[in-house]
Amino acid sequence: MPVNGAIIGVDLDGVCADFYGRMREITAEWFERDVDELPIEVSHGLEEWGVAGEEQYQSLHRFAVTQRALFETMPIIPGARKYLRLLSDEGARIRIITHRLYIHHFHRESISQTVDWLDTHAIPYWDLCFMKDKAGVGADIYVEDTPANIHALRARGLYTICFVNSTNIDLDPPRASSWAEVYELVHHHLD
């Protein structure tokens, strides 16, 4: 299948937006610690920063979104705009897939911040899906960083590129540590 017409399902946090970088700043503020005290390399639950369990994570996450506009203020991951634009210009259909609605009672803010971030950073996309089961969107290729999502997608036989960060260091290829590598892997798979 050529790039033209391919549907590429792209995660946001940790793939296009620097979720861990911005959360590190907010977590330092939350715990009233110097940001340099928090390690850059973390696991999925942020235990390395002192986050103790799911309930505390949800409180921190709620604060980050509602009080610090997390989804609107994350820096873009270098290359995301450039290579998504190239793929879009080549005829790929970019489908953003994110599970940002997993904590109740502030969905409007989460959605609004997401759309504003995408527009501010000029990320090309045709579809915006807020859902946990990312396989349900029917993409030809997925770009994802969360280990559980990668395992679930690959278990269904779906070609999934692991966008590398400290939460997924033990996952098998295909892996990409930059958007240039994602672009090459997409072309290699479709050619």
Steps between C-alpha positions, in 0.01 A plus 500: 500500500647839409497784752218658301182379665663339804345577837762576763375490859713733711502531878555846648656477846859381478484479120410849375485692828768486769272371775777387733699823465202720588373264772846511659468878539146475638589213733792699643259786570240260648752349743679835554831360384767627265436356153863385482430264793265299277668251266433529129468123458168377645264207483135526402363576851759770580608324822853638451358848566329394822153439356352233727234300321208561268301728732788744544577482127139593420513796740826620345365447149178691580709789639725492193209523256264731688750734670804491269339430159719192451356401163541851364846581638706192414789563263486326165733205447755606237412382152135414570358790297754466217461126444125487555469780245719306254291186546180702463632671185580152362134406544498326837196554721624602845268377773584633848407245768524593867360370826489838674147449635575227753447722807142620544355851532730717290457364149410838349832646616694198377340512155529878467866500603572216259346678200674827592836319529457329163404827332776703670763251389350460151476122525320367191223252572173381350354329805524553875403199711477499879493132589670230702477217244724650235459198271136602463588787266615276217840645412751330270797608715512612862759722671477451878716520813293337777611138552150364573362660183790373290452145631123517436541633145771251409299212652235579237760481225507877444826661386599722793807719521622543857599865551789457744511646849595375845162328553547256212871420482444124498254481210587330173534671160378675304628787716568864420687749716422793269235608253750459216517131596119477514486643148751241374318212672165608353650504151681171551181330620279638223755438223 
